[in-house]
Amino acid sequence: MRILLSGASGLVGTALRGALESAPTPTSATVVSLVRRAPAAGEAALQWDPYAADPLPNAPSLEGFTAAIHLSGENLSAGRWTAARKARFRSSRVTTTERLAQLLAQCSAPPRVLVCASAIGIYGCRGDEVLTEDSAAGNGFLPELCRDWEAATRIAEQVGIRVVHLRFGVILSLHGGALAHMLPIFRAGLGGRLGQGRQWMSWISLPDVVGLIQFALRQESLCGAVNAVAPDAVTNAEFTRTMSRVLHRPALLPAPALALRLAFGEMAQSTILCSARVQPSRLLQAGFRFAHPQLEAALRAVLEE
């Protein structure tokens, strides 16, 4: 299998590439990264610029790939959402996805499958409602961004490419993401719930992310929206108690919702304080087996990385 991978230097991409290349035969793969910079000598990479008139300056096309995985997108949680940052969020997701889908659709022999990152932000803030892939999208900037992000692959679907949209929740890893930012605070005994702590958090361990992407590549029946979360969604208060128990540290200093809104504005309301109780219905129906289905075991496994 020859796989094209964008976002190969990110948290998920780095772990995924290693797993794909080290998998035992016949499931091992040759991975070629799609990068914005000039590739280093001997690097298995193709340079592209999704915003340029000629997006592939050193290659005529993207022929010869069995599958493509698109993981690019600017970090949504690194500060307040200004108008300029919102425009970058959109271009780094919608524009790049649309351009990649166009390039793949133009191939004389397109890849069989395109796996694209998406996010559970598509559902918006829904309180205690249990959300599956059949639930309607929410309203507001983030749900609209996710809807357009997923719609950007339409041209690939039209030429027969099987497209899978992985709607990621909070990814648990020591090497990046929300948990990596929280750990120093909790280890210092300064952790606590966010706001009232009643908002639902839908999470997944990084090893399960890697596993389900590999599963999506192989599982021919899997297409469309797929919730990439563990089946054990928890409230923020429960997440906080579990972190405290696993780390043997107190977690008694809540962060008031008002303070979070004042510090981070719309980003806080749409991510940190947002409640999304998401279930991975299609993964479970397809037979995917989670390595870490329960939060406490997942946290203990992640802390041993």
Order of alpha helices (4+ residues) and beta strands (2+ residues): beta-alpha-beta-beta-beta-alpha-alpha-beta-beta-alpha-alpha-beta-beta-alpha-beta-beta-alpha-beta-beta-alpha-alpha-beta-alpha-alpha
